[in-house]
């Protein structure tokens, strides 16, 4: 996902079937988008495509530095949930003496 133009264009064209999710390595979210698009007879796919057009235009208008900073946070669509828990700092117990 290093190429901003490719990612933006793929988001505009294929957001309804989760291609940007697969490009970013978020396979579970991409699979969920495909499944939900079929189960709802394309309703959610249509909503995701509209959101993809908006997000793709935003991506193409960003600077390269801004894209590099935000590239892991730019997902619009249904489902927009995180499947993995957020990484937490390791908690170490200090022994009190």
MMTF fields as JSON, N, C-alpha, C and O atoms, coordinates in Angstrom:
{
  "mmtfVersion": "1.0.0",
  "mmtfProducer": "UNKNOWN",
  "numBonds": 387,
  "numAtoms": 388,
  "numGroups": 97,
  "numChains": 1,
  "numModels": 1,
  "chainsPerModel": [1],
  "groupsPerChain": [97],
  "chainIdList": ["A"],
  "bondAtomList": [4, 2, 8, 6, 12, 10, 16, 14, 20, 18, 24, 22, 28, 26, 32, 30, 36, 34, 40, 38, 44, 42, 48, 46, 52, 50, 56, 54, 60, 58, 64, 62, 68, 66, 72, 70, 76, 74, 80, 78, 84, 82, 88, 86, 92, 90, 96, 94, 100, 98, 104, 102, 108, 106, 112, 110, 116, 114, 120, 118, 124, 122, 128, 126, 132, 130, 136, 134, 140, 138, 144, 142, 148, 146, 152, 150, 156, 154, 160, 158, 164, 162, 168, 166, 172, 170, 176, 174, 180, 178, 184, 182, 188, 186, 192, 190, 196, 194, 200, 198, 204, 202, 208, 206, 212, 210, 216, 214, 220, 218, 224, 222, 228, 226, 232, 230, 236, 234, 240, 238, 244, 242, 248, 246, 252, 250, 256, 254, 260, 258, 264, 262, 268, 266, 272, 270, 276, 274, 280, 278, 284, 282, 288, 286, 292, 290, 296, 294, 300, 298, 304, 302, 308, 306, 312, 310, 316, 314, 320, 318, 324, 322, 328, 326, 332, 330, 336, 334, 340, 338, 344, 342, 348, 346, 352, 350, 356, 354, 360, 358, 364, 362, 368, 366, 372, 370, 376, 374, 380, 378, 384, 382],
  "bondOrderList": [1, 1, 1, 1, 1, 1, 1, 1, 1, 1, 1, 1, 1, 1, 1, 1, 1, 1, 1, 1, 1, 1, 1, 1, 1, 1, 1, 1, 1, 1, 1, 1, 1, 1, 1, 1, 1, 1, 1, 1, 1, 1, 1, 1, 1, 1, 1, 1, 1, 1, 1, 1, 1, 1, 1, 1, 1, 1, 1, 1, 1, 1, 1, 1, 1, 1, 1, 1, 1, 1, 1, 1, 1, 1, 1, 1, 1, 1, 1, 1, 1, 1, 1, 1, 1, 1, 1, 1, 1, 1, 1, 1, 1, 1, 1, 1],
  "groupList": [{"groupName": "UNK", "atomNameList": ["N", "CA", "C", "O"], "elementList": ["N", "C", "C", "O"], "formalChargeList": [0, 0, 0, 0], "bondAtomList": [1, 0, 2, 1, 3, 2], "bondOrderList": [1, 1, 2], "singleLetterCode": "X", "chemCompType": "L-PEPTIDE LINKING"}],
  "groupTypeList": [0, 0, 0, 0, 0, 0, 0, 0, 0, 0, 0, 0, 0, 0, 0, 0, 0, 0, 0, 0, 0, 0, 0, 0, 0, 0, 0, 0, 0, 0, 0, 0, 0, 0, 0, 0, 0, 0, 0, 0, 0, 0, 0, 0, 0, 0, 0, 0, 0, 0, 0, 0, 0, 0, 0, 0, 0, 0, 0, 0, 0, 0, 0, 0, 0, 0, 0, 0, 0, 0, 0, 0, 0, 0, 0, 0, 0, 0, 0, 0, 0, 0, 0, 0, 0, 0, 0, 0, 0, 0, 0, 0, 0, 0, 0, 0, 0],
  "groupIdList": [1, 2, 3, 4, 5, 6, 7, 8, 9, 10, 11, 12, 13, 14, 15, 16, 17, 18, 19, 20, 21, 22, 23, 24, 25, 26, 27, 28, 29, 30, 31, 32, 33, 34, 35, 36, 37, 38, 39, 40, 41, 42, 43, 44, 45, 46, 47, 48, 49, 50, 51, 52, 53, 54, 55, 56, 57, 58, 59, 60, 61, 62, 63, 64, 65, 66, 67, 68, 69, 70, 71, 72, 73, 74, 75, 76, 77, 78, 79, 80, 81, 82, 83, 84, 85, 86, 87, 88, 89, 90, 91, 92, 93, 94, 95, 96, 97],
  "secStructList": [7, 7, 7, 2, 2, 2, 2, 2, 2, 2, 2, 2, 2, 2, 4, 4, 4, 6, 2, 2, 2, 2, 2, 6, 6, 7, 2, 2, 2, 2, 2, 2, 2, 2, 2, 2, 2, 2, 2, 6, 6, 6, 2, 2, 2, 2, 2, 2, 2, 2, 2, 2, 2, 2, 2, 2, 2, 2, 2, 2, 2, 1, 7, 2, 2, 2, 2, 2, 2, 2, 6, 6, 1, 7, 7, 7, 1, 1, 7, 7, 7, 7, 1, 1, 7, 7, 7, 7, 7, 7, 7, 7, 7, 7, 7, 7, 7],
  "xCoordList": [0.823, 0.0, 0.87, 0.5, 1.994, 2.885, 2.494, 2.838, 1.793, 1.435, 0.092, -0.951, 0.134, -1.07, -2.082, -3.28, -1.621, -2.533, -3.237, -4.447, -2.487, -3.091, -4.111, -5.205, -3.756, -4.679, -5.937, -7.04, -5.788, -6.945, -7.869, -9.088, -7.308, -8.126, -8.82, -9.996, -8.102, -8.712, -9.816, -10.801, -9.66, -10.697, -11.948, -13.066, -11.76, -12.908, -13.65, -14.881, -12.92, -13.548, -14.05, -15.15, -13.256, -13.539, -13.775, -13.587, -14.171, -14.399, -15.568, -15.591, -16.527, -17.7, -17.36, -18.07, -16.3, -15.912, -14.659, -14.102, -14.206, -13.143, -11.728, -10.819, -11.494, -10.131, -9.161, -8.032, -9.532, -8.584, -8.212, -7.091, -9.138, -8.834, -7.791, -6.854, -7.95, -6.979, -5.618, -4.589, -5.601, -4.338, -3.618, -2.388, -4.369, -3.781, -3.489, -2.963, -3.82, -3.547, -4.631, -4.411, -5.789, -6.904, -7.868, -8.932, -7.469, -8.192, -9.578, -10.547, -9.684, -10.983, -12.015, -13.162, -11.62, -12.559, -12.96, -14.119, -12.021, -12.339, -13.306, -14.226, -13.112, -14.02, -15.403, -16.412, -15.454, -16.752, -17.503, -18.724, -16.773, -17.446, -18.052, -19.162, -17.331, -17.857, -19.088, -20.104, -18.992, -20.113, -21.335, -22.442, -21.149, -22.296, -22.91, -24.119, -22.091, -22.638, -23.549, -24.594, -23.165, -24.014, -25.258, -26.353, -25.094, -26.226, -27.302, -28.492, -26.896, -27.873, -28.273, -28.871, -27.944, -28.287, -27.733, -28.374, -26.572, -25.888, -26.152, -25.556, -27.026, -27.331, -26.096, -25.74, -25.451, -24.25, -23.117, -22.298, -23.057, -22.056, -22.219, -21.231, -23.468, -23.738, -23.304, -22.702, -23.609, -23.21, -21.694, -21.138, -21.015, -19.556, -18.954, -17.915, -19.587, -19.061, -19.161, -18.232, -20.264, -20.406, -19.337, -18.702, -19.143, -18.121, -16.718, -15.829, -16.523, -15.233, -14.913, -13.758, -15.917, -15.703, -15.25, -14.321, -15.899, -15.529, -14.113, -13.299, -13.825, -12.5, -11.42, -10.325, -11.697, -10.715, -10.338, -9.17, -11.317, -11.031, -10.192, -9.279, -10.49, -9.69, -8.245, -7.308, -8.07, -6.723, -5.954, -4.782, -6.59, -5.911, -5.577, -4.659, -6.293, -6.018, -4.983, -4.524, -4.604, -3.629, -2.216, -1.908, -1.369, 0.056, 0.632, 0.011, 1.813, 2.435, 2.756, 2.63, 3.163, 3.483, 2.234, 2.259, 1.153, -0.11, -0.637, -1.169, -0.487, -0.912, -0.088, -0.636, 1.226, 2.087, 1.712, 1.799, 1.296, 0.937, -0.422, -0.627, -1.352, -2.724, -3.1, -4.257, -2.179, -2.565, -3.146, -3.882, -2.843, -3.399, -4.74, -5.354, -5.201, -6.437, -7.539, -8.614, -7.305, -8.239, -9.127, -8.914, -10.109, -11.053, -12.45, -12.83, -13.221, -14.613, -15.457, -15.144, -16.497, -17.396, -17.926, -17.586, -18.759, -19.357, -18.745, -18.807, -18.189, -17.979, -16.734, -15.71, -16.814, -15.673, -15.329, -15.285, -15.091, -14.768, -13.357, -12.815, -12.786, -11.45, -11.598, -12.247, -10.997, -11.102, -10.045, -10.264, -8.924, -7.859, -7.882, -8.114, -7.649, -7.623, -6.439, -5.408, -6.599, -5.529, -4.337, -4.498, -3.14, -1.97, -1.816, -1.827, -1.678, -1.529, -0.091, 0.589, 0.348, 1.695, 1.737, 0.8, 2.835, 2.95, 2.967, 3.656, 2.202, 2.135, 3.109, 3.017, 4.013, 4.965, 4.726, 4.512, 4.772, 4.554, 5.901, 6.763, 6.057, 7.293, 7.109, 6.096, 8.098, 7.99, 8.361, 9.424, 7.475, 7.699, 8.473, 8.096, 9.528, 10.345, 10.377, 11.02],
  "yCoordList": [-1.182, 0.0, 1.248, 2.258, 1.193, 2.336, 3.33, 4.508, 2.892, 3.76, 4.423, 3.77, 5.719, 6.466, 6.503, 6.351, 6.7, 6.811, 5.473, 5.439, 4.385, 3.067, 2.757, 2.272, 3.037, 2.772, 3.629, 3.138, 4.902, 5.783, 5.341, 5.348, 4.953, 4.511, 3.185, 3.009, 2.26, 0.976, 1.172, 0.433, 2.151, 2.453, 2.997, 2.631, 3.864, 4.418, 3.328, 3.306, 2.435, 1.443, 0.215, -0.265, -0.305, -1.62, -1.629, -2.676, -0.54, -0.54, -1.431, -1.945, -1.62, -2.422, -3.885, -4.567, -4.386, -5.783, -5.925, -7.019, -4.859, -4.947, -4.988, -5.342, -4.643, -4.697, -3.809, -4.241, -2.591, -1.799, -2.474, -2.318, -3.213, -3.942, -5.017, -5.182, -5.749, -6.771, -6.157, -6.728, -5.006, -4.331, -3.891, -3.872, -3.539, -3.083, -4.231, -4.005, -5.459, -6.61, -6.917, -7.719, -6.307, -6.552, -7.529, -7.146, -8.789, -9.815, -10.075, -10.223, -10.134, -10.417, -9.359, -9.688, -8.096, -7.033, -7.115, -6.875, -7.446, -7.605, -8.746, -8.611, -9.858, -11.004, -10.648, -11.009, -9.946, -9.539, -8.632, -8.73, -7.746, -6.873, -7.669, -7.376, -8.672, -9.506, -10.274, -10.312, -10.883, -11.679, -10.801, -11.167, -9.654, -8.782, -8.223, -8.001, -7.991, -7.511, -8.565, -8.225, -9.841, -10.904, -11.137, -11.308, -11.143, -11.427, -10.354, -10.661, -9.113, -8.019, -7.677, -6.631, -8.552, -8.361, -7.053, -6.413, -6.661, -5.504, -4.185, -3.175, -4.156, -2.886, -2.347, -1.18, -3.187, -2.752, -2.504, -1.609, -3.276, -3.033, -1.656, -0.976, -1.241, 0.092, 1.18, 2.176, 0.987, 1.961, 2.047, 3.143, 0.896, 0.883, 1.549, 2.201, 1.394, 2.027, 3.539, 4.237, 4.06, 5.516, 6.024, 7.048, 5.308, 5.708, 5.583, 6.37, 4.607, 4.435, 5.567, 5.977, 6.072, 7.207, 8.419, 9.122, 8.66, 9.795, 9.613, 10.536, 8.425, 8.181, 8.2, 8.704, 7.665, 7.656, 9.054, 9.331, 9.929, 11.32, 11.993, 12.755, 11.721, 12.274, 11.779, 12.548, 10.493, 9.923, 10.573, 10.914, 10.748, 11.343, 12.812, 13.33, 13.495, 14.907, 15.099, 16.22, 14.027, 14.124, 14.286, 13.901, 14.863, 14.869, 13.495, 12.706, 13.218, 11.916, 11.716, 10.606, 12.767, 12.672, 12.39, 11.583, 13.057, 12.853, 11.431, 10.807, 10.921, 9.555, 8.549, 7.584, 8.766, 7.851, 7.83, 6.787, 8.972, 9.04, 8.403, 7.848, 8.475, 8.019, 6.727, 6.316, 6.073, 4.961, 3.759, 2.98, 3.584, 2.448, 2.77, 1.887, 3.995, 4.412, 4.76, 5.194, 4.584, 5.068, 3.963, 3.473, 3.576, 2.578, 3.059, 3.241, 3.266, 3.649, 2.544, 2.017, 2.202, 1.201, 0.306, 0.451, -0.61, -1.556, -2.904, -3.295, -3.629, -3.368, -2.515, -2.74, -1.577, -0.743, -1.024, -0.115, -2.266, -2.683, -3.224, -3.632, -3.221, -3.78, -5.191, -5.413, -6.139, -7.521, -7.89, -8.798, -7.224, -7.514, -6.445, -5.273, -6.824, -5.814, -4.874, -5.259, -3.666, -2.685, -3.125, -3.61, -2.954, -3.374, -2.514, -1.284, -3.182, -2.487, -2.629, -3.604, -1.662, -1.746, -2.889, -3.108, -3.598, -4.719, -4.197, -3.232, -4.854, -4.457, -5.326, -6.554, -4.674, -5.414, -5.043, -3.882, -6.04, -5.799, -5.631, -6.509, -4.495, -4.23, -4.727, -4.465, -5.438, -5.927, -4.812, -4.2, -4.579, -3.516, -4.09, -5.106, -3.434, -3.908, -2.905, -3.14],
  "zCoordList": [0.0, 0.0, 0.0, 0.599, -0.649, -0.694, -1.782, -1.681, -2.807, -3.913, -3.637, -3.642, -3.4, -3.036, -4.172, -3.936, -5.388, -6.532, -6.784, -7.004, -6.752, -6.962, -5.873, -6.163, -4.624, -3.521, -3.637, -3.395, -4.005, -4.157, -5.269, -5.099, -6.412, -7.54, -7.224, -7.542, -6.605, -6.24, -5.197, -5.193, -4.324, -3.338, -4.023, -3.661, -5.006, -5.723, -6.489, -6.497, -7.127, -8.003, -7.252, -7.525, -6.303, -5.725, -4.222, -3.602, -3.61, -2.17, -1.764, -0.646, -2.643, -2.288, -2.061, -1.322, -2.671, -2.479, -1.632, -1.548, -1.008, -0.017, -0.543, 0.208, -1.799, -2.346, -1.562, -1.327, -1.144, -0.352, 0.971, 1.456, 1.542, 2.775, 2.508, 3.289, 1.407, 1.066, 0.761, 1.122, 0.103, -0.209, 1.056, 1.094, 2.085, 3.34, 4.292, 5.382, 3.902, 4.754, 5.762, 6.669, 5.633, 6.55, 5.876, 5.391, 5.861, 5.115, 5.711, 4.967, 7.031, 7.659, 7.299, 6.996, 7.33, 6.995, 5.521, 5.182, 4.651, 3.237, 2.985, 2.178, 3.658, 3.511, 4.04, 3.434, 5.162, 5.713, 4.74, 4.614, 4.052, 3.086, 1.941, 1.496, 1.465, 0.387, 0.853, 0.159, 2.03, 2.56, 2.786, 2.39, 3.414, 3.688, 2.412, 2.354, 1.389, 0.12, -0.507, -1.061, -0.425, -0.981, -0.131, -0.666, 1.188, 2.078, 1.971, 2.034, 1.811, 1.749, 0.312, 0.06, -0.611, -2.031, -2.589, -3.424, -2.143, -2.695, -2.012, -2.388, -1.019, -0.348, 0.363, 0.199, 1.143, 1.85, 0.862, 1.076, -0.206, -1.247, -1.869, -2.147, -2.09, -2.634, -1.665, -2.067, -0.388, 0.633, 0.699, 0.77, 0.676, 0.718, -0.513, -0.416, -1.658, -2.868, -2.788, -3.193, -2.277, -2.103, -1.133, -1.383, -0.032, 0.942, 0.328, 0.651, -0.548, -1.205, -2.162, -2.278, -2.842, -3.74, -2.938, -3.337, -1.819, -0.962, -0.419, -0.47, 0.097, 0.67, -0.404, -0.155, -1.587, -2.659, -3.109, -3.38, -3.189, -3.56, -2.48, -2.796, -1.209, -0.119, -0.203, 0.011, -0.516, -0.622, -1.761, -1.6, -2.897, -4.042, -3.821, -4.458, -2.939, -2.655, -1.553, -1.335, -0.851, 0.238, -0.298, -1.426, 0.536, 0.213, 0.539, 1.251, 0.018, 0.27, 1.746, 2.264, 2.416, 3.841, 4.665, 5.594, 4.318, 5.037, 4.803, 5.721, 3.569, 3.27, 4.065, 4.596, 4.153, 4.9, 6.376, 7.023, 6.912, 8.326, 8.606, 9.685, 7.653, 7.904, 7.189, 7.269, 6.499, 5.634, 6.367, 5.761, 7.64, 8.376, 9.029, 9.628, 8.929, 9.582, 8.588, 9.002, 7.293, 6.281, 5.745, 4.636, 6.515, 6.033, 6.321, 7.477, 5.263, 5.41, 4.818, 3.75, 5.49, 4.952, 6.052, 7.227, 5.641, 6.569, 6.275, 5.11, 7.139, 8.551, 8.758, 8.112, 9.62, 9.969, 11.423, 12.252, 11.714, 13.071, 13.093, 12.066, 14.245, 14.407, 14.94, 15.962, 14.249, 14.661, 15.684, 16.485, 15.681, 16.64, 17.721, 17.424, 18.956, 20.01, 19.812, 19.26, 20.261, 20.143, 20.98, 22.1, 20.43, 21.206, 22.459, 22.405, 23.547, 24.815, 25.277, 24.957, 26.018, 26.571, 27.577, 28.344, 27.55, 28.498, 29.92, 30.251, 30.73, 32.125, 32.91, 32.912, 33.555, 34.371, 35.841, 36.192, 36.645, 38.052, 38.719, 38.664, 39.341, 40.084, 41.506, 42.153, 41.966, 43.337, 44.314, 44.219, 45.225, 46.215, 47.395, 47.979, 47.718, 48.836, 49.95, 50.974]
}
